[in-house]
């Protein structure tokens, strides 16, 4: 088998991993590269392979850095199938349309700036074309994706519908197992079940996002969040929460629900100001079969886990603009999670210079994003091209991360030290990749390699 990574090799976005076996070409994920504008345009507009040569695409989950270039396949004539779980299919149907709107707005802005037409990366026409190629398969059901190549989706516990991908086939008369981890979730997280624990494989492609960092235990979240909310409320401030529409937003709302039920926070309005988040939350309600036992018990006691006493889900732009006039304690959740686009930019512009307010960071912030500059607490940040003083408090809740931390990654990887010919590390910044490689080797793993961009690896 041959494995080639055309993204998320030495970085954390743009996952595309090509498996070649017995003359078949199967693409695992087809994600959008996110980063500096020119590099992003160059990498996303040019496909590094011929989509017409692909037998199929297998999708691990719906995050745009894993799914966002699927419409480009349709634009370039792809006629194969896209296989994924039912929840991921439902999420992609709304998240890719939202991405198309962003591409079109971005193209309009660039056309105006350069005074010449710049076409969008893709449109809703391309999204609908690729969605017609989707086939959804539940967890733990083996299915044939190409002649003699079988896939099984295993619960990754990362986000709703996320899966590790197990490929099984015969090569040179020998049965072979290949695992693509996608993004590995954490144990004991709210809402979702724990990730699958595989036993063996001949080759593994494994994510490394937090290979050099640990998370605070999830058990600390409620106390930390309650303390932050009460402190901000007491000084008359707002909590501004940049959210990833998928998972982080729902977990944050669920945490507020637990605090509300325990009377641990004051009554204050909560506004979910993101049409995409509103739609994604509706998909969560459709897939309660993916929930763990704890949230099921809460649902039996108090009903909808995403409904609070004073919560408003906002789709309308005019209702969103009215939030700017609020001058009392409240909580505003808005996308995008890395603060690169969307309504969150307006809320940050209006609130970062007020010392009463708190910006709550609840997800990974990639390099060269506004979110990363806020995490670094830079004294001045640019929003819509204008400088603003960062005077608001910045509170980071890494207990909410959906990615396995360093210890959890090492525990996952060392399972294969005597069972896999090769463990290939992807989806991590260089420091994380190096640290995870060192950590696994300290555990006796001698089969570790760091995957390089566009360099085929034979196993």
N, C-alpha and C positions, 0 to 999 in steps of 0.2 A: 504494500500500500504506500501511497505517496500523499503527504499532507503539505499544503501550501497556504500560508496566511497572507491575505491581501489587505489586512487591516488589523487593528488591535494587536500588533506585534511591536513591542517597545512603546506602546501607548494604550489608552483605555477607550478609544472610540473607533467606530467603523469596522466592527467585527465581520470578517468574511474569511471562512476557512474551507478550503477545497480538498475533499477526499477523492482520490483516484484509486480505483480498485477494479481489476478484471475488465478494463476498458470502459468502466462507468465513471462519470464525474458528478459528484454530489456536493452541493454547496451548503455548508452549515452556517446559517445566518447571512444576512445581507444588509449590514448596518451603515448608517450615515456617519461620515467623519465630521467631528465637531472641533473647531479650533480657530486659528487666525483666518480672517475672511478669504484671503487669496488662496491659501493652501486648501481651505475647505471647498472653495469653488473648483479648484483644479482637480482635487481628488474625487469629488462627488460627481462631477460631470463626465468623467472618463472611467468606464468600466475596465478593470484590469484583466478581464477574461471575456470570451465570447459566450454570451448567455445562451445562444442556440446550441452550444455543445453540452449544456448541462442536462443531465437526466432528470434532476429534481433539486429543489431547495428544501432544507429542513430548518425550521425556525425554533430557536430555544425559548424566546419570549418577545414581548411586544415593544420593549424600549426602543426608541428611535435609533440609538447607536447599534442596535442589532437587527432592526427591520426597515430602517428609513430609506434604503435604496431599492427596495423591492419594486416600486413603481418604475424605476429606470429599466429594470429587466423587461417589463411589458413594453416600454417605449422602444426597446431594441429588439422586439420580436420574440421574446421568450414564450414558448408554448408548453412548457412542462408544468409540473404541479408543485405547489407549495404546501408542505405538510407541517401541521402544528397541532397544539391542543385546542379544544373548543373555546376555552376562555381567551387564549391568545388570538384566535381568529376573530372573536367578537371585539377584543380590544383594538386589534389592527384596523378593523373596519372604521373605527372613529379616529384613532390616532394618526393614521396615514392621511385621512382626509384633512385633519387639522394641520398636518405637516405641509400638505399641498397648498393650503391657504397661506401659510407662512412663506413658502417658496414664491408664491405669486406676489405677495405684498413686498417681499424683499426685492424681487425683480423690478417691480414698479419703482421702488425707491432708487435702485441702481440706475434704472433707465433715466429717471429725472436728474440724478446726480451727474451722470456722464453725458446727458443730452443725446443719447442714442439707445435704441431698443436693446434690452438685455432679456433674453427669454428666461422664464422660470425653470428651475431644475426639472420639475414635473408638475402636472396639474391633476385635478380630480378625475379627469378622463383616464389618466394612466393608473390612478389608484383603483378605480372601478375595474379596469382591465385586469390588473393583477389579482384583485380580490376574487375574481371569477376562477382563478387558478387554485384557490385554497381548498384543501381537504383537511378536516379536523378529525383527530383520533384521540380518544381518552388515554390517560395514563395506563401503563402496564399491559397494553395490548400490542403484541408483535405483528408487524405488517411488512409486506414486501414493497420496497421502494424502487428497485431495479432488479433485473434478473439475478436471483441468488443473493441479494442484499436485503437484509431485514433490519428494521428500526423499531426500537421501543422507547416511548417517552417515560421518563422517571421523574418524579416530583423533585424540583430543585429547591423549593422553599424560599425562592428569591422574591418573586412578585406573583400576583395572580396568574395562573396558567403557565408559569415558568417550568422548564424541563431540562434535565440532563438527557443527552441523546446517546443511546446505546445502539451501535451498529454491529451486526453479526453477519459473517459471510465465510465462504471457503476460499482459500487462496493457496495455490500449489498443493492441493490435497489436504490442507490443514485448516481446521476451524479457527477463525480469528474473531476477536472482540475489540472494538474501538469505542472509546468513550469521549464525547465532547461535553465538558462540564457546563457550558454556558456560563452564567453567573451563579455562583454557589451561595445559597442562603445561609441563615443562621438558625441554630436550635433555639427553642423556647421563645420565638418571636410571637407577638400578638397576631391574630387573624389566621395566618397560614400554618399548615402542617410542617414538621421538620423535614429537612432535605434527605433524600435517598443516600444510603451508605453502600456504595458498590463494593464488590469483593475482589474482582480481578479483571484484567484487561491486558491485551497485547500492546496497546498504545493508548495514551490519554493526552488530550489537549485540555489544559487546566488554566482557569483564570487566576490572576495574581494581584487584583486591585489593591488589597490591603496587606500585601506580603510583608510590609515593614511597620504595620501599625495594629494596635489592638483597639477594640471598642470598649466603652464602659458597658458593664452588664445591663441588659435590658431591664432588669429589676430595679435599677436606679432611676429609670425614666420618670415615673410618676412623681417621685419626690422632687427631682430637679425641675420638672415642668411646673409643678404646683408652686414651688418657691419663686420661680421666674415670673409666673403670672401674677402672684400676689405682690411681688416687689414692684412690677411695672404698674399694676393697678393702683397701688398706694401713692405713686408719684404722678398719677393722672395720665399715664402714657398708653400707647398702643403697642401691640405685638404684631409685627409684620413678618409673615412667614412665607418665604419663597418655597413653593412646593413643586415636587414632581407629581404630575397628575396621576400617575400609576403607583400605588402602594404607599409612598411617604404621606401623601395627603390623607388617605384613609386611615393609616396607623395613627397619625396625629389627631384626627377627629375622634378615633376610638379611645385614645388616651384622655382626651377632654371628657369623653363620656364617663370614663371610670372615675375621674376626679369630680365630675359633677354629681355622680351617684353617691360618692363619699363625702360630699359637701366640703371639699378641700380647696375650692376656688370660689371667688365671688361671682355673682351673676353678672355677666357682661355679654354683649352681642358678639356672635361669631359670624363672619362673612366669608364664604367660599367664592371668591371672585375669579372664576376660571371656567368657562363653558366646557372645556375638555375635562377638567376634574369632575364637574357635575355629571357629565356623560359616563366617565369611567366609574364613578361611584355607583351609577345605575347598573353597570355590568357586574360589579361586585355583588350586588343584591341578587343577580341571576345565577351566581355560581357559589352558593353557600356550601356546596359539596366539597369545596377546597378548604373550608375553614377548619381550624383545630377545635378541640373539645372546649377550651376555655371560653371562646367567643360564642360557641353554641349555648353554653350554660347562661351567659349574659343575655343572649337573645331570648331564651326562655323566660328570664326574669323581667327584662325591661324592653323587649322588642328590638327595633331597628338600632344597630350599634352606631349608625352614622347620623342619627337624629338627636339633636340636643334641645334643651329648653328654648334657647334663643339662637337659632342658627338659620341663616338665609343663604341659599344656593343661588348665585347670580349668573345669569346668562346675558342679560341686556346691557349694552354699553352705557346707556344713560344711568342705569342703576349703579353701575361701576363708578362712573364719574362722581356721583353723589357721595361716595365714600370719602372723597377728598375733603369734604366740608365737615366731616365728623371731628369734634374736638372733645371727645370723652374716651375713657378706656374702652377698648374693643380689641378683637383679634381678627386680622385679615390674612387669609390664606390665598395666594395667587401664584400663577405660573408665569415664567418658567423657573424650574428648580435651580438652575445655575445663573439666573438673572440676566440672561442674554437677550431675551425678547419677551413680548407679552405684557399683560397688564401690571405685572409686578414692578416693571420699570417706573410706571407712574406713581405707584405707592411708595417706592423707594425715594423717588425725586421729592415727594411731598413730605417725607418723614425722617430722612436720615440726618437732618441737621437739628433735630429736636432731642435734647438729652433725656427727656422723659420716656422716649420710646425704646423698644428693644427689637432688634432684628434677630429672628430665630433661624439658624441654619440647621436643616435636618437631613441633608444629603450630601453626597460627594461633590466637591467642586473642582472641576478640571482646571489645569493651567490655562492662563490667558482668558479666563472668564471673569465677569464682574463679581460673581459669587466668590471666586478665589480671592479677589482683591479685598472683598469685605471680610472674609475669614482671616486674611493677613492684617486686618485692621489698618489699612493704609489711611493716612490722615485725610487725603483727598481722593475721591473717585469720580469718574466721568459717567454721566447718565444723559443719554441723547446728546452727546458731544459737549456737554457743559460740566464744569467742575462743581462738586458739592463737598462740603466738609462732612466727614463721617463722625458725627457727634453722638449718635444713638448708641446704646449698649449693643454689643454683639454677643450672642449666646449660641454656642455650638452644642447640638444634641447628637453626638455620634453614636449614642446607644440605639438610635433609630435606624442606623445603617442596615440596608438589606443584604450587604455583602458579608461573607464570612471574614472574620479578622485573622490576624497572623496565626494565632494558635490553632484556630479552626481549619485554616488552609493547610497547615503542616499536618494536622491530624488526618485530613482528607488525603493529602498527597502521599504520606508515608504508608498508606494501605497498599500501595503499588510497588514498594521498594523491592520485593522479591517476586512480583507477579507481572510486571510490565517490562517490555523491552525498552520502552522510552516514555518518559513523562515530559511533555512539551509545555513550557510556561508561556502564556499569552496574557493579553488584557491587563497590563500593569505598566506604570511608569518605570523608567530604568532603575530607580532606587528600590522600588518594591520588588521588581523581578530579581534583582541581585540579592536582596535580603532574604527572599523566600527560597531561592536556590541554595544559599548558604545554610538556612535553617533546615531544609530537607536533607542536605548532605550531612549535617551534624547528626541527623537521625539515622544515618546509614544508607541513605538513598544514593546510589551511584549511577542512576539512569536518567539524570536531570539534564535538560537542554532548554535554552531560551530561544524561542522561535524568532527568526528574523523575517522582516518584511519581504514577501515575494520570493523567498528562498525555499524551494521544494525540499522536503525532508523525507527520506526513504526509511521505512520501517519493515 
